[in-house]
Amino acid sequence: MKTRLGTAIIAALVAVGTAGIVAQMAWAAADFVPVPSLDKYLTPENVKKLEDGDIIKDTVLSSDAAKGDKGRGIGFVYIKAKPDKIQAAVHDFGTYPSWMPNVKTTKVTNKTAERVDVEFMLSIMGNEIQYTTIHKVNSDGTIQWRLDDAKPKKNVSDSVGAWVFKPHGEGTIVAYVIDVDTGMSVPKIIQNFLTNQSLKSVLKALRDRVGG
């Protein structure tokens, strides 16, 4: 009996240790989207639009018979607040269901100074989107994230993104980039929504949340 119990305990400890090693390997190998350079987008004309309260965006949708549909979008908003205040709002994942469009539930499952894992459940046009994201918090305040392939997913094959905060005058220009791959051709409307229509609503919601 004692031998069996000891064996079970050792096996459990080995399993926990192995899980920790696997998690660290997944973190190290995670394919985050590069932090985008904002210079080509922030032309004098676009900066003027942002200062006037407009939200600008650029989106690209593509289709591949073998790999399904993909979409990439980047959006910009000017918020009259300092970067740290805006970053705090973006980092406050637990509050997302109360102000972030289409977010039904969130749950932080892991949190360190450099990494935050969050379970998301979204509802878009009657479709439930479920996934867990690994967020990499960089020293400059930028945030890169990607899906955790080891966790359950629904209606999405892969997605990566980033938040960038650029001080401008008395406020901050915020850039939000998202790349979505559903892995299927049927729910093309989903990635079109996430990478096109929702860009403005997400950035507007953030501006309203911060109060800038």
C-alpha positions in Angstrom: 0.0 0.0 0.0 2.8 2.4 1.0 4.7 1.4 -2.1 1.7 2.1 -4.3 1.1 5.5 -2.6 4.7 6.5 -2.9 4.7 5.5 -6.6 1.5 7.5 -7.2 3.0 10.6 -5.5 6.2 10.3 -7.5 4.2 9.9 -10.7 2.2 13.0 -9.8 5.3 15.1 -9.1 6.9 13.9 -12.4 3.7 14.9 -14.2 3.6 18.3 -12.7 7.3 18.8 -13.5 6.8 17.7 -17.0 3.8 20.0 -17.5 5.9 22.9 -16.2 8.7 22.0 -18.7 6.2 21.7 -21.6 4.7 25.1 -20.6 8.1 26.7 -20.6 8.9 25.2 -24.0 5.6 26.5 -25.4 6.3 29.9 -24.0 9.8 30.0 -25.5 8.6 28.8 -28.9 5.5 30.9 -29.0 5.1 32.6 -32.4 4.1 36.1 -31.5 3.3 38.7 -34.2 6.2 41.2 -34.5 5.5 44.6 -32.9 4.5 46.7 -35.9 6.3 49.8 -36.9 3.8 52.7 -36.9 5.8 55.1 -39.0 4.3 54.2 -42.4 0.8 54.6 -41.1 1.3 57.8 -39.1 1.4 60.3 -42.0 0.6 63.9 -41.3 -2.8 63.4 -42.8 -3.6 60.3 -40.7 -2.2 62.0 -37.5 -4.5 64.9 -38.1 -7.5 62.6 -38.5 -6.6 60.8 -35.2 -6.2 64.2 -33.4 -9.7 65.1 -34.7 -11.1 62.0 -33.2 -11.2 59.6 -36.1 -10.2 56.0 -35.9 -8.2 54.7 -38.9 -7.7 51.1 -40.0 -6.1 49.0 -42.6 -7.2 45.4 -43.3 -6.2 42.6 -45.6 -8.3 39.4 -46.2 -6.9 36.4 -48.0 -8.2 33.0 -49.0 -6.3 29.7 -49.6 -8.1 26.6 -50.8 -5.9 24.3 -48.6 -5.5 26.5 -45.5 -8.8 28.4 -45.4 -9.4 32.1 -44.9 -7.2 34.5 -43.1 -7.5 38.1 -42.1 -5.2 40.8 -40.8 -6.1 44.2 -39.5 -4.5 47.1 -37.8 -6.3 50.1 -36.3 -5.3 53.4 -34.6 -6.9 55.7 -32.1 -5.6 58.8 -30.3 -6.5 58.9 -26.6 -5.9 61.9 -24.4 -4.2 60.0 -21.7 -0.7 58.8 -20.8 0.4 55.4 -22.0 0.5 53.9 -18.5 -3.1 54.7 -17.9 -4.1 53.1 -21.2 -1.9 50.1 -20.6 -3.5 49.5 -17.2 -6.9 49.3 -18.9 -5.7 46.8 -21.5 -4.0 44.7 -18.8 -7.2 44.6 -16.7 -8.6 41.5 -18.5 -11.1 40.7 -15.8 -13.1 43.8 -16.7 -13.3 43.1 -20.4 -16.9 41.6 -20.4 -18.2 45.0 -19.0 -16.7 47.2 -21.7 -14.9 45.3 -24.5 -17.3 44.5 -27.5 -18.3 40.9 -28.0 -16.5 39.6 -25.0 -18.8 37.4 -22.9 -16.3 36.0 -20.3 -12.7 36.1 -19.4 -10.6 34.2 -16.9 -6.9 34.8 -16.0 -5.3 31.4 -15.6 -1.6 32.4 -15.2 0.0 35.7 -14.4 3.6 36.9 -14.0 5.4 40.1 -14.6 6.1 39.2 -18.2 3.2 36.8 -19.1 -0.5 36.6 -18.7 -2.7 33.7 -19.9 -6.4 34.5 -20.4 -9.4 32.3 -21.4 -11.8 34.2 -23.6 -15.4 33.5 -24.7 -16.7 35.8 -27.5 -20.0 36.0 -29.2 -20.1 37.3 -32.7 -23.2 37.3 -34.9 -24.5 34.2 -33.0 -21.2 32.4 -33.2 -19.3 31.5 -30.0 -15.5 32.0 -30.2 -13.5 30.3 -27.5 -9.7 30.3 -27.0 -6.9 31.0 -24.5 -4.3 33.6 -25.2 -0.8 33.9 -24.0 0.1 37.6 -23.5 3.7 38.7 -23.5 4.2 42.0 -21.7 7.3 43.8 -22.9 9.5 46.2 -21.0 8.4 49.1 -23.3 4.7 48.5 -22.5 3.8 46.9 -25.7 1.8 43.7 -25.5 2.1 40.7 -27.9 -0.3 37.8 -27.8 -1.1 34.5 -29.5 -3.4 31.6 -29.0 -2.4 28.8 -26.7 -2.7 25.7 -28.9 -2.6 23.4 -25.9 -6.0 24.7 -24.7 -9.5 24.1 -26.2 -10.5 26.3 -29.1 -13.8 26.9 -31.0 -14.3 28.5 -34.4 -10.8 29.7 -34.6 -7.6 28.0 -35.7 -5.0 30.6 -34.9 -4.8 34.2 -34.0 -2.0 36.6 -33.0 -1.9 40.3 -32.2 -0.3 43.2 -30.5 -1.0 46.5 -28.7 1.4 49.4 -29.2 1.4 52.7 -27.3 3.1 55.7 -28.8 3.2 59.0 -26.8 1.9 61.9 -28.8 1.5 65.4 -27.5 -0.6 65.3 -24.4 -1.9 61.8 -25.1 -1.1 58.5 -26.8 -1.6 57.0 -30.2 -2.7 53.4 -29.7 -2.3 50.7 -32.4 -4.1 47.4 -32.3 -3.1 44.6 -34.7 -4.9 41.3 -35.1 -4.3 38.4 -37.4 -7.0 35.7 -37.5 -7.1 32.3 -39.2 -10.3 30.3 -38.7 -8.9 27.3 -40.5 -12.1 27.0 -42.4 -13.9 28.8 -45.3 -17.4 28.8 -43.8 -17.0 31.3 -41.0 -15.2 33.9 -43.2 -17.6 36.4 -41.8 -15.9 35.9 -38.4 -12.4 36.9 -39.4 -13.8 39.7 -41.5 -15.6 41.0 -38.4 -12.6 40.6 -36.1 -10.1 42.2 -38.5 -12.3 44.9 -40.1 -15.6 45.9 -38.4 -14.5 45.2 -34.8 -11.2 47.2 -35.1 -13.0 50.5 -34.7 -15.4 49.3 -32.0 -12.5 47.8 -29.9 -10.5 51.0 -30.1 -13.5 53.2 -29.4 -14.4 51.1 -26.4 -10.8 51.5 -25.1 -11.0 55.3 -25.6 -14.3 55.4 -23.8 -13.0 53.2 -21.0 -10.0 55.4 -20.4 -12.0 58.6 -20.8 -9.7 60.3 -23.3 
